[in-house]
Amino acid sequence: MFTFLFWKKKNSVTDVFRNYLPQMVYGAVDGAVTTFAVVAGATGGDLTSKIIIILGLANLFADGASMSISAYLSAKSEKIGKKTPLSIALWTLVAFIIVGFIPLVPYVFDIGTFELSCLMTGVAFFGIGALKGYVAQHGWFSSAVQTLALGTVAALIAYYVGVWLAGI
């Protein structure tokens, strides 16, 4: 139906998934990192849940749009083979929005705390890494641990910058 948006010729779902894995991983990791950075920094800065939701959703949609536009423009400037620039932008955006929303779930639905957001985001990082390792056939566990560790470093930086700025 919408094959023209995602692939220049008809291929299996697995082929499409493998071909767009870089865009999905890039979008998902960046979505989780940037949104959780807002959550962690705002928590470190002792801001309210309402402010966290506002800043988080503003970041989620603005940064997601920015990333997908950048992916589109980048794809237009290089030889991309079977993929289309629009499909690259869409896969980046979809992954960014879906995974990037995870850190906000406890706040938006008022079901938990910063600790639950940390846990959910950590599971998301681990899952992204595991999926990447599995699909790319690089050992899912080491890929998962690496993605989790890198995401944790970014989160810690954001949290402690928030703590530091709250004291100013």
C-alpha positions, 0 to 999 in steps of 0.5 A, a space after each residue: 500500500 505505502 511501499 513507495 514511502 519505505 522501499 523502492 521495490 517490494 521486499 519482506 518485512 525483515 528486509 525492510 527492518 534490517 535496512 532501516 535498523 540504523 535509522 531506528 537505532 539512531 532515532 530510538 537512542 536519541 529519543 530516549 537520551 534527549 527526553 530522559 535528559 530533560 526528565 533527569 535534569 528537571 528532577 535534579 533541578 527539583 522542578 515539578 512534574 507538570 514542568 517535566 511533562 511540558 519540557 519533555 513533550 516539547 523536547 520529544 516533538 521538536 527534537 523528533 521533528 528536527 532529527 527526522 528533517 536532518 535525516 531527510 536532508 542528509 539522505 538527499 545529499 548522499 547515495 542511499 541505495 534502495 531507501 528513499 529520503 522520506 522513508 529514512 526521515 519517517 523511520 527516524 521520527 517513529 523510533 524517536 517518538 515511540 522510544 523517546 516517550 518512555 521516560 515520560 510515561 510515569 509523569 504523563 500517566 501519574 503512575 510513578 516517580 523518577 525511579 520508575 522513569 529511570 528503570 523504564 528508560 534503562 529497559 528501553 536502552 537495553 532493549 534497543 541494544 539487544 535488538 540492534 545486536 540481534 538484527 545485526 548479528 553482533 551478540 545481543 547481550 554485549 550490544 545491550 549492555 553497551 547501549 545501556 551504559 552509554 545511555 546511563 552516562 548521558 542521564 547522569 550528566 543531565 541529572 547532575 547538571 540539573 542538581 548543579 543549576 538548582 543550586 545557582 
